[in-house]
Amino acid sequence: MAEAPTKSLPSSARPAPAPSGLFGRELPHSLEAEEYLLSCCFIDGAETMGLCQVEKLTSEAFFAPANQKIFAQLTDMDRRGLPLDLDVLAEEMKAAGRLDEIGGYPYLMQVSSKIPTTAQAGYFIERVSNLHLLRRMIQTAGGIVERAFSPGENVDQFFDEAETEFFKVTQGRVSDSAKPMREPIKEAFVVIDKMLHHRGELTGVTSGLKDLDTLTFGFQKAEMIVLAARPSMGKTSLALNFAEAAAMPRKGPPAATLVFSLEMSAAQLALRMLCSRARVNMKLMREGFIKQNGEEMQNLLHVADEFSKAPIYIDDSSALSIMQLRAKARRIHARGALGLVIVDYLQLLSPTDARLPREQQVAEASRGLKALAKELNVPVIVLSQLNRASEKENRTPRLADLRESGSIEQDADVVLMLARPKDADEKFQVAADSVELVVAKQRNGPVGELKLTFLRDITRFENFTQ
């Protein structure tokens, strides 16, 4: 990659010359890669800064002092929840007395207009990080070469110190994710103790449905749960019931719940949740048959107060990519630990590369959501579409009916499928008054079928009653 000329930087912000004694050559760097990366931060700060956090990229990785200061300021703004906007950055740096040090507003404009898209952000992060490691390696090696000419009497100690210094440089490159067996054993015995001394008590997040909790013992940490059905079968309604039960449980501490709604707006979801919990007929309310001072309105006001205090977050951004979704979830989790994430729904996530076949696009999103569950150590409920096969053949849906990618059933720890009873009216594709919930897959428990009651007027699923 061609290097950008340093004359565009003010003298105070130019890279320092290579230290003497390092073979008389300039340290490896790419000013273009640094500027391209900063440009990505201005285009989509949430996604790019999320990727930087994953790769543990800090301002020290930048070669040019101006770029170091810009990235440090962006990192601070991201931590404080400020928008990563060019004008906001300029104002923040001006207030801190650093704007002139980087070349002023003209240099910020130059950097922000480098590229039009964040498609290659991952490449530039890797490039900047690798060049930083090379510079550190060269500096470390240079110091060791100097000391090697006079290592002292204890040569073994010199070798040990040299090896330690090299290890310090490279240890950040590969994350140490392997745990000694005693750590997961302790975690397993916490679960075993709960099972033995609190028989029947959930070990995960409650679904609010007794029969489902009996089968799964709740939604477990680090698991990806797929909830699949044909359109208009009540996937979103059931997912919102799960969100309510998790954040507002009848007993036990609430689980902070984040809902990504790619299909419906936050206001639409809030209306559904209000009417469902208050048991108010949404159709009658839309038609204006709810009295302003009546019992239904009082119930709605009471429930609205409950929801206002509940730890539920709704993100209704459209055209989210899996990387953007993970970055947003990561940031909210950093501010306060999440207990449950819900994604409505998988097939609406935007591909990171539109040129890939559709099956690969869905597989990428599926893998990303499973990785998110493990990274945040929370259950992630993912809504998904089923194909028409079970409908045409008038049978109970199965794993092979998951639409557009076989990787969904591979990645999922639990697969739940909503299906109408076989004797239900076939005239309209809507949820019946009673619904079959099929637990088609469960890595750590039994599978089976159970019935739910669907209260259509208030879009609410409850335990089945005759």
Residue pairs with C-beta under 8 A, 6 or more apart in sequence:
1 30
1 32
1 33
1 127
2 32
3 29
3 30
3 31
3 32
4 31
4 32
4 35
6 14
6 15
6 31
6 64
8 103
8 107
8 110
9 64
9 66
9 103
9 107
10 66
10 100
10 101
10 102
10 103
10 104
10 107
12 65
12 101
13 64
13 65
13 66
13 69
13 101
13 102
13 103
13 107
14 64
14 65
14 66
15 29
15 31
15 63
15 64
15 65
16 65
17 26
18 25
18 26
18 27
19 139
19 142
21 142
21 146
22 138
22 139
22 142
23 142
27 63
27 134
27 135
27 138
27 139
28 131
28 134
28 135
28 138
29 63
29 64
29 131
29 135
30 63
30 127
30 128
30 131
31 63
31 64
31 67
32 114
33 124
33 127
33 128
33 131
34 62
34 63
34 64
34 67
34 128
35 67
35 110
35 111
35 114
36 114
36 115
36 120
36 124
37 48
37 121
37 124
37 125
37 128
38 67
38 70
38 71
38 74
38 111
38 112
38 114
39 111
39 112
39 113
39 114
39 115
40 48
40 115
40 118
40 120
40 121
40 124
41 48
41 49
41 71
41 74
41 84
42 84
42 85
42 86
42 111
42 112
43 115
43 116
43 117
43 118
44 118
44 121
44 324
45 74
45 78
45 83
45 84
45 85
46 84
46 324
46 327
46 328
46 331
47 118
47 121
47 321
47 323
47 324
47 327
48 118
48 121
48 125
49 74
49 75
49 78
49 84
49 327
50 323
50 324
50 326
50 327
50 328
50 330
50 331
51 121
51 122
51 125
51 323
51 327
52 75
52 125
53 327
53 330
54 330
55 125
55 126
55 129
56 172
57 125
57 128
57 129
58 71
58 75
59 68
59 69
59 71
59 72
59 75
60 68
60 132
61 128
61 129
61 131
61 132
62 68
62 71
62 128
62 132
63 131
63 132
63 135
65 101
66 101
66 102
66 103
66 107
67 111
69 93
69 98
69 101
69 102
70 89
70 93
70 102
70 108
70 111
73 89
73 92
73 93
73 96
73 98
74 84
74 89
76 92
77 83
77 84
77 88
77 89
77 92
78 84
78 331
82 88
82 92
86 108
86 109
86 112
89 108
90 99
90 105
90 108
93 99
93 102
99 105
102 108
119 352
119 353
133 169
133 170
133 172
133 173
136 169
137 166
137 169
137 170
140 165
140 166
140 168
140 169
143 165
144 162
144 165
147 158
147 162
148 158
151 158
152 158
191 203
194 201
194 203
195 203
202 213
202 217
202 218
202 252
203 217
203 218
203 220
204 216
204 217
204 218
204 219
204 220
204 221
204 223
204 379
205 218
205 219
205 246
205 255
205 339
205 340
205 379
206 213
206 218
206 219
206 245
206 246
206 249
206 252
207 213
207 216
207 218
207 219
207 241
207 242
207 245
208 241
208 242
208 244
208 245
208 246
208 249
209 241
209 245
209 437
209 452
209 461
209 462
209 463
210 463
211 450
211 451
211 452
211 463
211 464
212 416
212 437
212 439
212 450
215 439
215 442
215 445
215 446
215 448
215 450
216 414
216 439
216 442
216 445
217 445
219 225
219 242
219 246
219 340
219 379
219 381
219 414
220 379
220 413
220 444
221 377
221 378
221 379
222 373
222 374
222 377
222 378
222 379
223 373
223 379
223 380
223 413
223 414
223 443
224 366
224 369
224 370
224 373
224 379
224 380
224 382
224 411
224 412
224 413
224 414
225 379
225 380
225 381
225 382
225 412
225 413
225 414
225 415
225 416
226 346
226 381
226 382
226 383
226 384
226 402
226 408
226 409
226 412
226 414
226 415
226 416
227 235
227 238
227 239
227 381
227 382
227 383
227 384
227 416
227 417
227 418
228 235
228 383
228 384
228 385
228 386
228 397
228 401
228 402
228 403
228 415
228 416
228 417
228 418
229 235
229 385
229 386
229 397
229 417
229 418
229 419
230 385
230 386
230 388
230 390
230 391
230 429
231 385
231 429
232 429
232 430
232 431
233 418
233 419
233 420
233 429
233 430
233 431
233 435
234 418
234 431
234 435
234 454
234 459
234 461
235 344
235 345
235 383
235 418
236 261
236 263
236 264
236 269
236 272
236 344
236 383
237 272
237 276
237 431
237 454
237 459
237 460
237 461
238 418
238 452
238 461
239 259
239 342
239 344
239 381
239 383
240 259
240 269
240 272
240 273
240 276
240 459
241 276
241 460
241 461
242 340
242 342
242 381
243 257
243 259
243 273
243 312
243 340
243 342
244 273
244 276
244 277
244 312
246 254
246 255
246 257
246 339
246 340
247 254
247 255
247 256
247 257
247 310
247 311
247 312
247 340
248 254
248 306
248 307
248 310
249 255
254 310
254 311
254 339
255 311
255 338
255 339
255 340
256 311
256 312
256 313
256 336
256 337
256 338
256 339
256 340
257 311
257 312
257 313
257 338
257 339
257 340
257 341
257 342
258 313
258 314
258 315
258 329
258 332
258 338
258 340
258 341
258 342
259 269
259 312
259 313
259 314
259 315
259 341
259 342
259 344
260 315
260 317
260 320
260 325
260 328
260 329
260 341
260 342
260 343
260 344
261 269
261 314
261 315
261 316
261 344
262 316
262 317
262 318
262 320
262 343
262 344
262 345
262 348
262 349
263 344
263 345
263 348
264 316
264 344
265 316
266 314
266 315
266 316
269 314
269 316
270 307
270 314
271 282
272 282
272 459
273 307
274 280
274 300
274 303
274 304
274 307
275 281
275 282
275 285
275 300
275 458
275 459
276 458
276 459
276 460
277 303
277 306
277 307
278 296
278 299
278 300
278 302
278 303
279 299
279 455
279 458
279 460
280 290
280 296
280 299
280 300
280 458
281 457
281 458
282 457
282 458
282 459
283 457
284 290
285 296
290 296
290 297
291 297
311 336
311 339
313 332
315 328
317 324
317 328
319 350
320 328
320 349
320 350
321 349
321 350
321 351
321 352
322 349
322 352
322 364
322 365
322 368
322 369
323 352
323 368
325 343
325 349
325 368
325 369
325 372
326 368
326 371
326 372
326 375
329 338
329 341
329 372
329 376
330 375
330 376
332 338
333 376
333 378
338 376
338 378
339 378
340 378
340 379
340 380
340 381
341 372
341 373
341 376
341 378
341 379
341 380
341 381
342 380
342 381
342 382
342 383
343 349
343 369
343 380
343 381
343 382
343 383
344 383
345 382
345 383
345 384
345 385
346 362
346 365
346 366
346 369
346 382
346 383
346 384
346 385
346 408
347 362
347 384
347 385
347 403
347 404
349 365
351 361
351 364
351 365
352 364
353 361
354 361
356 364
358 404
359 404
359 405
359 406
362 404
362 405
362 407
362 408
363 405
363 407
363 408
366 382
366 405
366 407
366 408
366 411
366 412
367 407
367 411
369 380
369 382
369 411
370 380
370 411
370 412
372 380
373 379
373 380
382 412
384 402
384 403
384 408
385 403
385 404
386 397
386 401
386 402
386 403
386 417
387 401
387 402
387 403
389 400
389 401
390 396
390 397
390 398
390 401
390 419
394 422
396 417
396 419
396 436
396 438
396 449
397 417
397 419
397 438
397 440
398 417
398 440
399 409
399 415
399 440
399 441
400 409
401 417
402 408
402 409
402 415
409 415
409 441
412 441
413 441
413 442
413 443
413 444
414 439
414 441
414 442
414 443
415 439
415 440
415 441
415 442
416 437
416 438
416 439
416 440
417 437
417 438
417 440
418 431
418 435
418 436
418 437
418 438
419 435
419 436
419 437
419 438
420 431
420 432
420 435
420 436
421 432
421 434
421 435
421 436
424 432
425 432
430 456
431 454
431 456
432 454
433 453
433 454
433 456
434 451
434 452
434 453
434 454
434 464
435 451
435 452
435 453
435 454
435 461
436 449
436 450
436 451
436 452
437 449
437 450
437 451
437 452
438 448
438 449
439 446
439 447
439 448
439 449
439 450
440 447
441 447
450 464
451 464
452 461
452 462
452 463
452 464
453 461
453 462
453 463
453 464
453 465
454 460
454 461
455 461
455 462
